[in-house]
Structures are given as C-alpha cells and as structure tokens.
Amino acid sequence: MVVVRDIEMFSMCEHHLVPFYGKVSVGYLPRNKIIGLSKVARIVEIFSRRLQVQERLTKQIATALMDVLQPTGVAVVIDATHLCMVMRGVQQTQSRTTTSTMLGEFRKDPKTREEFLRLIKP
C-alpha cells in the first residue's frame, strides 16, 4: 500500500464562488505501475484548480488514479474548510467537511480500508 497524506488542497466552490481548502490523503495498492509521490500531489492540484465541489473532487482524484495506474484499489479522503460556511450564513468557523471515495480492494476488503484509515489519522 502506498499512502500520501496531508496533501494541501485549495479550490473554489462552484456554488458560492468562495474558496475551500484542506488536506487530501491518497492511498493505492500497486499492481504493475507506480508513479512518483509528487505526481499524486500533482493530480490533486490539477483537479482542485478549477471550480469544484468537494464530493466530485474526491471521486475525480480516485478515478484518475484508477484509470492511469490500474491498481487493485484506490482510496481518497479529503478534509476541508469551506469559506461559504465560515463567512456566510451560519458562520461556523470550526466546521470541517470530510469526503471519501474507496475503489477496488479498499471498497471490498474492510481490513484494507481500516489499515488505510489508520495510516492517515493525525
């Protein structure tokens, strides 16, 4: 299992046109191909540098890695602060939103999923 955690992410909410930012953790189970660790961060950056919603961003990162590497599984977790929640309306300054996508073995095998989730804990 290859895990890169705490990748900084900045994006713009397509609903409110205000930023959201946070940390992304990515794991994959290599089959034949691997990529440099900086390329994992680059994939996060490519998808986050456009108008986005966090749910779609999580899925896009996972799907891209699955398509390119064809690993036995991919896991992506994003934990972010949305300025639409902080600045507007309810003004919840401490709220965070967490999304996850689990594909392949991470979805099928609870032990693999638990190991990944354990490894990304702060």
MDTraj code that builds the backbone (N, CA, C; nanometers):
import mdtraj as md
import numpy as np

residues = "MET VAL VAL VAL ARG ASP ILE GLU MET PHE SER MET CYS GLU HIS HIS LEU VAL PRO PHE TYR GLY LYS VAL SER VAL GLY TYR LEU PRO ARG ASN LYS ILE ILE GLY LEU SER LYS VAL ALA ARG ILE VAL GLU ILE PHE SER ARG ARG LEU GLN VAL GLN GLU ARG LEU THR LYS GLN ILE ALA THR ALA LEU MET ASP VAL LEU GLN PRO THR GLY VAL ALA VAL VAL ILE ASP ALA THR HIS LEU CYS MET VAL MET ARG GLY VAL GLN GLN THR GLN SER ARG THR THR THR SER THR MET LEU GLY GLU PHE ARG LYS ASP PRO LYS THR ARG GLU GLU PHE LEU ARG LEU ILE LYS PRO".split()
xyz = np.array([
    [0.0851, -0.1185, 0.0000],
    [0.0000, 0.0000, 0.0000],
    [0.0892, 0.1242, 0.0000],
    [0.0593, 0.2159, -0.0906],
    [0.1287, 0.3442, -0.0972],
    [0.0306, 0.4500, -0.0479],
    [0.0731, 0.5276, 0.0510],
    [-0.0137, 0.6314, 0.1074],
    [0.0610, 0.7640, 0.1078],
    [-0.0031, 0.8665, 0.0527],
    [0.0475, 1.0029, 0.0616],
    [-0.0600, 1.0813, 0.1350],
    [-0.0267, 1.1357, 0.2502],
    [-0.1282, 1.2056, 0.3293],
    [-0.0938, 1.3519, 0.3476],
    [-0.1949, 1.4270, 0.3870],
    [-0.1794, 1.5699, 0.4170],
    [-0.1309, 1.6518, 0.2974],
    [-0.1799, 1.6190, 0.1778],
    [-0.1516, 1.6999, 0.0591],
    [-0.2395, 1.8245, 0.0691],
    [-0.1794, 1.9414, 0.0659],
    [-0.2574, 2.0652, 0.0753],
    [-0.3381, 2.0858, -0.0516],
    [-0.4634, 2.1292, -0.0332],
    [-0.5541, 2.1476, -0.1454],
    [-0.6277, 2.2794, -0.1278],
    [-0.6371, 2.3553, -0.2379],
    [-0.7134, 2.4798, -0.2409],
    [-0.8012, 2.4743, -0.3646],
    [-0.9291, 2.5073, -0.3489],
    [-1.0195, 2.5070, -0.4622],
    [-1.1246, 2.6156, -0.4434],
    [-1.2097, 2.6306, -0.5449],
    [-1.3182, 2.7285, -0.5400],
    [-1.4515, 2.6553, -0.5514],
    [-1.5405, 2.6849, -0.4586],
    [-1.6739, 2.6247, -0.4594],
    [-1.7524, 2.6770, -0.5797],
    [-1.8000, 2.5859, -0.6610],
    [-1.8732, 2.6287, -0.7800],
    [-2.0120, 2.6830, -0.7473],
    [-2.0619, 2.6548, -0.6274],
    [-2.1930, 2.7068, -0.5889],
    [-2.1872, 2.8514, -0.5392],
    [-2.0826, 2.8827, -0.4609],
    [-2.0768, 3.0127, -0.3946],
    [-1.9629, 3.1020, -0.4435],
    [-1.8732, 3.0454, -0.5245],
    [-1.7556, 3.1179, -0.5751],
    [-1.6688, 3.1738, -0.4628],
    [-1.6553, 3.0952, -0.3564],
    [-1.5613, 3.1260, -0.2489],
    [-1.4718, 3.0030, -0.2285],
    [-1.3535, 3.0223, -0.1720],
    [-1.2597, 2.9107, -0.1587],
    [-1.3022, 2.8057, -0.0566],
    [-1.2527, 2.6859, -0.0801],
    [-1.2458, 2.5844, 0.0242],
    [-1.1061, 2.5245, 0.0171],
    [-1.0566, 2.4827, 0.1327],
    [-0.9189, 2.4349, 0.1392],
    [-0.9084, 2.3276, 0.2462],
    [-0.8069, 2.2443, 0.2326],
    [-0.7898, 2.1390, 0.3315],
    [-0.6762, 2.0462, 0.2946],
    [-0.6899, 1.9222, 0.3412],
    [-0.5861, 1.8214, 0.3215],
    [-0.6468, 1.6990, 0.2537],
    [-0.5683, 1.6409, 0.1664],
    [-0.6093, 1.5223, 0.0926],
    [-0.5140, 1.4089, 0.1288],
    [-0.5710, 1.2916, 0.1531],
    [-0.4912, 1.1707, 0.1725],
    [-0.5297, 1.0711, 0.0648],
    [-0.4278, 1.0134, 0.0011],
    [-0.4487, 0.9221, -0.1109],
    [-0.3722, 0.7933, -0.0828],
    [-0.4375, 0.6808, -0.1079],
    [-0.3709, 0.5515, -0.0979],
    [-0.4036, 0.4682, -0.2201],
    [-0.3069, 0.3862, -0.2621],
    [-0.3359, 0.2914, -0.3690],
    [-0.2558, 0.1642, -0.3489],
    [-0.3086, 0.0575, -0.4045],
    [-0.2453, -0.0739, -0.3971],
    [-0.1891, -0.1055, -0.5355],
    [-0.0579, -0.0875, -0.5550],
    [0.0000, -0.1050, -0.6882],
    [-0.0198, -0.2469, -0.7423],
    [-0.0429, -0.2523, -0.8712],
    [-0.0449, -0.3805, -0.9411],
    [0.0867, -0.3909, -1.0170],
    [0.0967, -0.3256, -1.1317],
    [0.2213, -0.3271, -1.2098],
    [0.2864, -0.1896, -1.2173],
    [0.2050, -0.0851, -1.2166],
    [0.2559, 0.0506, -1.2334],
    [0.2585, 0.1243, -1.1002],
    [0.3599, 0.2103, -1.0862],
    [0.3632, 0.3046, -0.9747],
    [0.3966, 0.4417, -1.0334],
    [0.3699, 0.5462, -0.9581],
    [0.4087, 0.6800, -1.0011],
    [0.4866, 0.7462, -0.8885],
    [0.5612, 0.8491, -0.9234],
    [0.6350, 0.9240, -0.8222],
    [0.5383, 0.9889, -0.7241],
    [0.5797, 0.9996, -0.6008],
    [0.4912, 1.0539, -0.4974],
    [0.4467, 1.1962, -0.5288],
    [0.5342, 1.2754, -0.5916],
    [0.4951, 1.4121, -0.6257],
    [0.3843, 1.4145, -0.7306],
    [0.3750, 1.3093, -0.8103],
    [0.2686, 1.3029, -0.9112],
    [0.1320, 1.2849, -0.8469],
    [0.1264, 1.2222, -0.7321],
    [-0.0003, 1.2091, -0.6592],
    [-0.0476, 1.3484, -0.6186],
    [0.0437, 1.4281, -0.5645],
    [0.0098, 1.5660, -0.5278],
    [-0.0279, 1.6475, -0.6513],
    [0.0384, 1.6226, -0.7627],
    [0.0077, 1.6953, -0.8870],
    [-0.1338, 1.6633, -0.9347],
    [-0.1758, 1.5387, -0.9237],
    [-0.3119, 1.5006, -0.9635],
    [-0.4141, 1.5742, -0.8764],
    [-0.3876, 1.5819, -0.7472],
    [-0.4753, 1.6572, -0.6569],
    [-0.4835, 1.8025, -0.7032],
    [-0.3684, 1.8600, -0.7337],
    [-0.3639, 2.0003, -0.7753],
    [-0.4395, 2.0232, -0.9064],
    [-0.4225, 1.9348, -1.0021],
    [-0.4883, 1.9504, -1.1325],
    [-0.6403, 1.9579, -1.1161],
    [-0.6966, 1.8668, -1.0386],
    [-0.8419, 1.8642, -1.0239],
    [-0.8945, 1.9729, -0.9305],
    [-0.8120, 2.0174, -0.8354],
    [-0.8608, 2.1182, -0.7407],
    [-0.8518, 2.2604, -0.7950],
    [-0.7742, 2.2821, -0.8994],
    [-0.7547, 2.4168, -0.9540],
    [-0.8629, 2.4581, -1.0536],
    [-0.9843, 2.4173, -1.0268],
    [-1.0979, 2.4576, -1.1100],
    [-1.2182, 2.4727, -1.0193],
    [-1.3244, 2.5336, -1.0702],
    [-1.4466, 2.5390, -0.9905],
    [-1.4878, 2.3963, -0.9577],
    [-1.5196, 2.3696, -0.8322],
    [-1.5373, 2.2328, -0.7864],
    [-1.6401, 2.2240, -0.6759],
    [-1.6826, 2.1030, -0.6501],
    [-1.7473, 2.0671, -0.5239],
    [-1.6625, 1.9542, -0.4658],
    [-1.6534, 1.9488, -0.3364],
    [-1.5628, 1.8544, -0.2711],
    [-1.5967, 1.7098, -0.3042],
    [-1.7242, 1.6783, -0.3123],
    [-1.7654, 1.5407, -0.3397],
    [-1.7130, 1.4941, -0.4755],
    [-1.7266, 1.5791, -0.5767],
    [-1.6797, 1.5436, -0.7114],
    [-1.5274, 1.5368, -0.7151],
    [-1.4621, 1.6309, -0.6477],
    [-1.3159, 1.6337, -0.6441],
    [-1.2609, 1.5026, -0.5894],
    [-1.3192, 1.4542, -0.4821],
    [-1.2754, 1.3283, -0.4204],
    [-1.2838, 1.2143, -0.5212],
    [-1.3965, 1.2057, -0.5887],
    [-1.4195, 1.0995, -0.6871],
    [-1.3271, 1.1134, -0.8081],
    [-1.3049, 1.2361, -0.8558],
    [-1.2194, 1.2572, -0.9728],
    [-1.0752, 1.2139, -0.9471],
    [-1.0242, 1.2439, -0.8287],
    [-0.8871, 1.2038, -0.7943],
    [-0.8762, 1.0520, -0.7941],
    [-0.9709, 0.9854, -0.7291],
    [-0.9687, 0.8393, -0.7204],
    [-0.9823, 0.7745, -0.8579],
    [-1.0740, 0.8240, -0.9371],
    [-1.0977, 0.7669, -1.0695],
    [-0.9771, 0.7859, -1.1610],
    [-0.9134, 0.9034, -1.1544],
    [-0.7950, 0.9288, -1.2364],
    [-0.6832, 0.8308, -1.2030],
    [-0.6594, 0.8098, -1.0743],
    [-0.5551, 0.7148, -1.0342],
    [-0.5903, 0.5729, -1.0774],
    [-0.7164, 0.5357, -1.0654],
    [-0.7600, 0.4024, -1.1054],
    [-0.7395, 0.3833, -1.2560],
    [-0.7748, 0.4840, -1.3347],
    [-0.7620, 0.4744, -1.4800],
    [-0.6161, 0.4679, -1.5252],
    [-0.5310, 0.5516, -1.4660],
    [-0.3914, 0.5612, -1.5096],
    [-0.3077, 0.4426, -1.4609],
    [-0.3210, 0.4078, -1.3331],
    [-0.2343, 0.3058, -1.2742],
    [-0.2913, 0.1647, -1.2803],
    [-0.4218, 0.1536, -1.2901],
    [-0.4906, 0.0247, -1.2842],
    [-0.4448, -0.0584, -1.1638],
    [-0.4484, 0.0048, -1.0446],
    [-0.4092, -0.0676, -0.9233],
    [-0.5222, -0.1596, -0.8790],
    [-0.4983, -0.2350, -0.7725],
    [-0.6061, -0.3197, -0.7206],
    [-0.7035, -0.2387, -0.6360],
    [-0.6661, -0.1173, -0.5983],
    [-0.7575, -0.0317, -0.5232],
    [-0.7027, 0.1087, -0.5049],
    [-0.7951, 0.2040, -0.4853],
    [-0.7598, 0.3441, -0.4604],
    [-0.8509, 0.3968, -0.3500],
    [-0.7930, 0.4761, -0.2594],
    [-0.8699, 0.5412, -0.1538],
    [-0.8306, 0.6886, -0.1486],
    [-0.9312, 0.7751, -0.1366],
    [-0.9065, 0.9187, -0.1260],
    [-0.9968, 0.9743, -0.0159],
    [-0.9384, 1.0515, 0.0752],
    [-1.0138, 1.1201, 0.1802],
    [-0.9736, 1.2668, 0.1772],
    [-1.0745, 1.3544, 0.1756],
    [-1.0498, 1.4985, 0.1805],
    [-1.1182, 1.5555, 0.3040],
    [-1.0440, 1.6344, 0.3797],
    [-1.0959, 1.7049, 0.4963],
    [-1.0738, 1.8534, 0.4703],
    [-1.1836, 1.9314, 0.4610],
    [-1.1693, 2.0700, 0.4161],
    [-1.2568, 2.1666, 0.4945],
    [-1.2134, 2.2910, 0.4929],
    [-1.2895, 2.4032, 0.5460],
    [-1.3470, 2.4795, 0.4282],
    [-1.4753, 2.5066, 0.4341],
    [-1.5435, 2.5785, 0.3272],
    [-1.5745, 2.7197, 0.3747],
    [-1.5207, 2.8194, 0.3060],
    [-1.5426, 2.9570, 0.3485],
    [-1.6882, 3.0000, 0.3341],
    [-1.7663, 2.9274, 0.2536],
    [-1.9100, 2.9588, 0.2480],
    [-1.9754, 2.9300, 0.3835],
    [-1.9218, 2.8334, 0.4578],
    [-1.9731, 2.8038, 0.5918],
    [-1.9169, 2.9010, 0.6955],
    [-1.7973, 2.9505, 0.6711],
    [-1.7298, 3.0371, 0.7672],
    [-1.7754, 3.1824, 0.7518],
    [-1.7843, 3.2308, 0.6280],
    [-1.8099, 3.3725, 0.6018],
    [-1.9579, 3.4064, 0.5902],
    [-2.0347, 3.3155, 0.5365],
    [-2.1738, 3.3446, 0.5014],
    [-2.2679, 3.2714, 0.5967],
    [-2.3922, 3.3044, 0.5895],
    [-2.4978, 3.2288, 0.6562],
    [-2.4708, 3.1922, 0.8006],
    [-2.4468, 3.0639, 0.8258],
    [-2.4368, 3.0113, 0.9620],
    [-2.3075, 3.0479, 1.0336],
    [-2.2051, 3.0906, 0.9622],
    [-2.0770, 3.1349, 1.0170],
    [-2.0191, 3.0371, 1.1193],
    [-2.0016, 2.9160, 1.0751],
    [-1.9424, 2.8111, 1.1574],
    [-1.7923, 2.8053, 1.1315],
    [-1.7147, 2.8722, 1.2158],
    [-1.5713, 2.8877, 1.1913],
    [-1.4909, 2.7600, 1.2145],
    [-1.5437, 2.6661, 1.2893],
    [-1.4695, 2.5437, 1.3204],
    [-1.5168, 2.4226, 1.2412],
    [-1.6156, 2.4385, 1.1556],
    [-1.6705, 2.3217, 1.0856],
    [-1.5754, 2.2740, 0.9759],
    [-1.5741, 2.1432, 0.9563],
    [-1.4930, 2.0797, 0.8518],
    [-1.5816, 1.9790, 0.7808],
    [-1.5541, 1.9579, 0.6552],
    [-1.6288, 1.8618, 0.5761],
    [-1.5324, 1.7522, 0.5317],
    [-1.5722, 1.6271, 0.5509],
    [-1.4894, 1.5132, 0.5123],
    [-1.5634, 1.4303, 0.4088],
    [-1.4939, 1.3999, 0.2991],
    [-1.5494, 1.3126, 0.1964],
    [-1.4495, 1.2011, 0.1684],
    [-1.5000, 1.0877, 0.1232],
    [-1.4118, 0.9764, 0.0890],
    [-1.4651, 0.9014, -0.0317],
    [-1.3719, 0.8431, -0.1053],
    [-1.4040, 0.7517, -0.2145],
    [-1.3118, 0.6317, -0.1996],
    [-1.3714, 0.5151, -0.1990],
    [-1.2964, 0.3897, -0.1898],
    [-1.3299, 0.3058, -0.3124],
    [-1.2278, 0.2649, -0.3864],
    [-1.2474, 0.1846, -0.5062],
    [-1.1681, 0.0546, -0.4962],
    [-1.2143, -0.0482, -0.5639],
    [-1.1433, -0.1758, -0.5680],
    [-1.1350, -0.2404, -0.4315],
    [-1.0138, -0.2854, -0.3951],
    [-0.9935, -0.3566, -0.2685],
    [-1.0275, -0.2720, -0.1462],
    [-1.0112, -0.1422, -0.1560],
    [-1.0456, -0.0558, -0.0424],
    [-1.1955, -0.0600, -0.0152],
    [-1.2736, -0.0812, -0.1189],
    [-1.4188, -0.0909, -0.1031],
    [-1.4598, -0.2311, -0.0583],
    [-1.3929, -0.3328, -0.1162],
    [-1.4314, -0.4726, -0.0915],
    [-1.3808, -0.5276, 0.0415],
    [-1.2592, -0.4909, 0.0784],
    [-1.1935, -0.5533, 0.1940],
    [-1.1881, -0.4574, 0.3134],
    [-1.2672, -0.4853, 0.4165],
    [-1.2687, -0.3972, 0.5345],
    [-1.1318, -0.3819, 0.6008],
    [-1.0499, -0.4865, 0.6005],
    [-0.9186, -0.4779, 0.6650],
    [-0.8261, -0.3827, 0.5900],
    [-0.8314, -0.3853, 0.4593],
    [-0.7507, -0.2928, 0.3786],
    [-0.7958, -0.1500, 0.4023],
    [-0.9264, -0.1295, 0.4026],
    [-0.9830, 0.0040, 0.4268],
    [-0.9438, 0.0534, 0.5660],
    [-0.9554, -0.0327, 0.6669],
    [-0.9197, 0.0053, 0.8042],
    [-0.7715, 0.0405, 0.8159],
    [-0.6851, -0.0342, 0.7468],
    [-0.5425, -0.0037, 0.7511],
    [-0.5150, 0.1348, 0.6932],
    [-0.5761, 0.1658, 0.5802],
    [-0.5600, 0.2979, 0.5202],
    [-0.6091, 0.4065, 0.6142],
    [-0.7274, 0.3903, 0.6683],
    [-0.7837, 0.4919, 0.7583],
    [-0.6981, 0.5099, 0.8842],
    [-0.6389, 0.4019, 0.9307],
    [-0.5492, 0.4088, 1.0463],
    [-0.4208, 0.4858, 1.0102],
    [-0.3693, 0.4629, 0.8906],
    [-0.2453, 0.5276, 0.8481],
    [-0.2624, 0.6781, 0.8257],
    [-0.3813, 0.7227, 0.7910],
    [-0.3986, 0.8667, 0.7627],
    [-0.4416, 0.9464, 0.8858],
    [-0.4659, 0.8798, 0.9959],
    [-0.5014, 0.9536, 1.1183],
    [-0.3851, 1.0403, 1.1608],
    [-0.4157, 1.1622, 1.2084],
    [-0.3068, 1.2517, 1.2521],
    [-0.2356, 1.2007, 1.3752],
])
top = md.Topology()
chain = top.add_chain()
for i, resn in enumerate(residues, 1):
    res = top.add_residue(resn, chain, resSeq=i)
    for name in ("N", "CA", "C"):
        top.add_atom(name, md.element.get_by_symbol(name[0]), res)
traj = md.Trajectory(xyz[None], top)
